[in-house]
Amino acid sequence: MLKKIKGRKIFKTALVVFLFVFIIAINPYNIFNKTRAVIFTFTYPVQKSFSTMANKTYAFVETIGSIGDFKRENEYLMKENLRLRSEIAKLKDVARENEELRKQLEILPKEKFDMVASSVTARDLYRGNNWIVIDKGEKDGIKKDMAVVVADGVFVGKIEEVFYAHSRIIPITSPNINVNATTVETGAIGVVNGKYGLGILLDMVLQTDYLKVGDQIVTSEISQHIPRGLLIGKIEEIYPSEGYLFQRATVISPIDLSKLRMVFVIKNEK
Amino acid sequence: MRAFFIRLVLIVLAVLFQVNFLNILFSGEIRIDILSLVVLSWVIVASFEEIWLWIVALGVLSDLILFDKVGVNVIFFISIAYAISFFSRRFLIERKLEGILVVVLFVTFSFVFLDLGRMFVSENLSFIDTYIRFKEAYSSWKVILIQNILNILFFYVVYFFINKIEKNIERYKNKVNIIS
């Protein structure tokens, strides 16, 4: 009788479910984390090949898709060239203003960072909103909590876990990240975190601080390991928190995380 | 032993292909879940009794590489495997029109079931947050349609490979039995 029950599919399914519900409940993270590190080390060549293949395929598909647009793009670029020439003159003035602002806020220019370039080798199922894996790790001097940016100094996340040749990044769109931030124009201070992949939220801003739509958000000096002045995004919408204790703002990042292929890890300031 | 290694390579490659290839290539709104397709095809090609331990192994490896709590994918994979094995006896995949409809149903069901489960359990989201996230992921009919079509196309590719592999294993086992 017992043998008959044990042989049944429903028994096996129930057994597996109960066993793993128990494992989830106790969640021996340290044991699994070591196993994870071993697997990552052993499968490194395959992972690297797959991600390189994916990036090449992506680039190829993008090129194919844009062939039809070349003529239109050429005409557009000629017009754009003329427009940009006139804009250069204006920008020179803005650059001067920007430099003054940097000095006032003590924002570091990106040339002052010691950065490590790395490419994205893996991401989660949800457009990389929960985690992203890069091909640089312990052997390249990467440490937990280091800031990750894209080429033009835009903050994309921080290092959460470091393996021998890989690191896991928690992106700014993840609810598991908390980064101290400040607004450039008004100097309001708050905490930035993700909204389950639905965007970025600036939270815990005091009611006495002034927030403005369109104001730029940068990392503040309170954050450990994360340098001040890395651009996070700009304010799109402002609203009060529950109980009207704080102000909140929806922040729009200038970069699309799903298209992230290459990132830079800030090791330290020069 | 040979069957063991072939199946081990299959699950390792499937997980790495998902994380390092598909998740990078389809990093926009459209997602392809090859892991559920492997489970689906495997249960249809081989019997539940034959591969249930391999499905557990696939789940554990997925949890480790996808940075999930170990057990989350195992539970969903084994549940899907059980459900599919229960229903696939009643429907014949090989029958042309009926088969395609069943595949569409199976693929859609397992994709949505896994997606909801992962959102709710793995990411510790509340009911409301799961609902918001689910609504966002399935907000566009165009995306749902393309996603489904791609998943079905991928299903047939995966099914073809797994069918070949399992037939190969079967042939090898028969040969060993005859010799011994």
Interface residues (C-beta under 8 A of the other chain):
Chain A: K9 I10 K12 T13 V16 V17 F20 V21 I23 I24 N27 F32 T35 R36 I39 F40 T43 V46 Q47 F50 S51 M53 A54 N55 T57 Y58 V120 T121 A122 R123 D124 L125 Y126 R127 G128 N130 W131 V133 E161 R168 Y196 G197 L198 S258 K259 L260
Chain B: V12 L13 L16 F17 V19 N20 F21 L22 N23 I24 L25 S27 G28 E29 R31 D33 F48 E49 W52 V56 G59 L61 D63 L64 I65 L66 F67 K69 V70 G71 V72 V74 I75 I78 S79 A81 Y82 S85 F86 D115 R118 V121 E123 L125 D129 I132 R133 E136 A137
